[in-house]
């Protein structure tokens, strides 16, 4: 059976659990405590040399890291990956936007504030993270003013990728009340068939 | 004709020019001076609200940002995108690795040192960027010790994505002499048919 090395509170890991559940894949999870550094043990680094969760491990022992690549892999042949080339490219556009302009700001601020409880140690860096994160949220809100989902007006892995850290952005000190279109979209994503919460244990 | 909004010295833009050339696409380029902030004008932000190059503009005026999405789009149906699902996922794995763990360290250090000529203003941040960048280069070197190219032993858009900033990493203060397998791979990439240098004007 497919194994997901996963941290329960990590949005990147939640993306994978959510996608696999909605794609109807059977899998088991192995918890990795990232605050305790379990992703940097020799055993874990043999599975993913960059020392990050999530990774999936196939039956033959081979692994696939990077949440975006995992979402791509297991969405093929499902409605979560569009059929048209331009729509596929737009899904990837939003997934690369998430990993470059969104996650490094929103997820990292959330990690400092919510997991390390160390907001006071990172005050200066948080000013930058929050400005850049607000900018990413602004781009999303602007797009969602005229789109029900990110690509082709239907739910895809682009929505899964962006939902994971956006819906918990308040844990990093972001004020989602400023982004009403994001709030409506969060509700739409949570109403999709087979949706699971970040807290749900797989 | 396809238009690429591009900065000549940007690795992300070079990826797109290199791929389009090797894929046999006709295109014209519009130079964007990022040091002067031309990517933050209202005109540019209307094309890409996150204010980054490259973007491609199609004949109908619609645009596609994010170098990774552009590489995906224009590699479809060419040998630069593999046919098997697992290989496709591995190509994206390395492209997400590049955008998250490689580019934010190596490209940013290069921008500060080579373009802004402001190494002394960023000394503290450069220590972190160089440690993280060396870690990414180490992961690449380890992989290339047993692989001629990143995926399936053949040249793909994963190689294009990683080549762009790696082959100029010395401009950010990185010492590629420490990574002999990367050096051999750089030579192999530069020998591919229809290769163009970063300096080549399209």
Contacts between the chains, C-beta under 8 A, distances in Angstrom:
chain1	res1	chain2	res2	distance
A	49	B	138	7.9
A	49	B	139	4.7
A	49	B	142	6.1
A	49	B	143	7.8
A	50	B	97	6.5
A	50	B	101	5.6
A	50	B	135	7.5
A	50	B	136	7.4
A	50	B	139	5.4
A	52	B	101	7.9
A	64	B	86	7.8
A	64	B	89	5.9
A	64	B	90	7.2
A	64	B	93	6.3
A	65	B	93	6.1
A	65	B	97	7.7
A	66	B	92	7.2
A	66	B	93	4.5
A	66	B	96	4.3
A	66	B	97	6.1
A	66	B	100	7.9
A	67	B	96	7.8
A	68	B	92	6.2
A	68	B	93	8.0
A	68	B	96	4.4
A	69	B	89	4.8
A	69	B	90	7.1
A	69	B	92	4.3
A	69	B	93	3.8
A	69	B	96	5.9
A	70	B	89	7.5
A	72	B	88	7.1
A	72	B	89	5.5
A	72	B	92	5.2
A	73	B	85	6.6
A	73	B	86	7.3
A	73	B	88	8.0
A	73	B	89	3.9
A	76	B	85	5.6
A	85	B	73	6.6
A	85	B	76	5.6
A	86	B	64	7.8
A	86	B	73	7.3
A	88	B	72	7.1
A	88	B	73	7.9
A	89	B	64	5.9
A	89	B	69	4.8
A	89	B	70	7.5
A	89	B	72	5.5
A	89	B	73	3.9
A	90	B	64	7.2
A	90	B	69	7.1
A	92	B	66	7.2
A	92	B	68	6.2
A	92	B	69	4.3
A	92	B	72	5.2
A	92	B	92	7.7
A	93	B	64	6.3
A	93	B	65	6.1
A	93	B	66	4.5
A	93	B	68	8.0
A	93	B	69	3.8
A	95	B	96	7.9
A	96	B	66	4.3
A	96	B	67	7.7
A	96	B	68	4.3
A	96	B	69	5.9
A	96	B	95	7.9
A	96	B	96	7.6
A	96	B	99	5.9
A	97	B	50	6.5
A	97	B	65	7.7
A	97	B	66	6.1
A	99	B	96	5.9
A	99	B	99	5.6
A	99	B	100	5.1
A	100	B	66	7.9
A	100	B	99	5.1
A	100	B	100	7.2
A	100	B	103	7.8
A	100	B	104	7.5
A	101	B	50	5.6
A	101	B	52	7.9
A	103	B	100	7.8
A	104	B	100	7.5
A	104	B	104	6.9
A	135	B	50	7.5
A	136	B	50	7.4
A	138	B	49	7.9
A	139	B	49	4.7
A	139	B	50	5.4
A	142	B	49	6.2
A	143	B	49	7.8
